[in-house]
């Protein structure tokens, strides 16, 4: 067996998280993309687009699109915290505070982390921002339940679910 | 025509389809509303672009969140004395069971209508109203 043939995860964490994200149809519909993986968490981008406008008079995007972004990003942070194991982790609850309206025409970024993992629950938190992480447009906390359905490492054939 | 003008028109005719049609995000998730006398039920038809978990399949939790926010906003527009488009300040959602790939319905209750802030409770269900798939509460800024 050569060095290359040693058994190992068939892909990197980044590839695994991208597979997860790309399997979530609505997130793809909104054009979300994994921007960055940090030791504590990750960053997901939500591009500005006409279809997520909440107020047509101002062009400000709808809070719902930010909720989708935060639920998706926190779900990815859960997967990151679970890796290299994989589990189905539905959202138990999600709380979001909108600090200020998003500026029209600009992308929104979610910077999230999982800050505690127990046998049954994974706790996450994060912010949504545009230009500057110090001026968030929203704060979010979300908890996810570990179903304990699968302990096997991710495999390329497995379709990774986002929630429930 | 501005949103506030559309709201005034919808209140006169008691038909809010035009307002839903005017909001791009509401169109994206395919929302609608049914008026039955004074009661109103918001609808989120099962459309593929709203799917989150592809294996179940289930509706994206964020879409349910967006549906809740938009329902609360529209509901307040229908009951406010002088309608201005309410802004969501915060939102807390409890996901009680999977939002399966089915039509989803929402009903709002205004628990408190202050001068500046309203507290709205939202219940989401699919098969039966007695078996909610999610409950939420939201605070909205009215002015």
Interface residues (C-beta under 8 A of the other chain):
Chain A: X23 X24 X25 X26 X27 X29 X50 X51 X52 X53 X54 X55 X56 X57 X61 X62 X63 X64 X65 X67 X68 X69 X70 X71 X72 X90 X91 X92 X93 X94 X95 X96 X97 X98 X101 X159 X161 X162 X163 X164
Chain B: X2 X3 X22 X23 X24 X25 X26 X27 X28 X29 X48 X49 X50 X51 X52 X53 X54 X55 X56 X58 X59 X60 X61 X62 X63 X65 X66 X67 X69 X70 X85 X87 X88 X89 X90 X91 X92 X93 X94 X95 X97 X98 X99
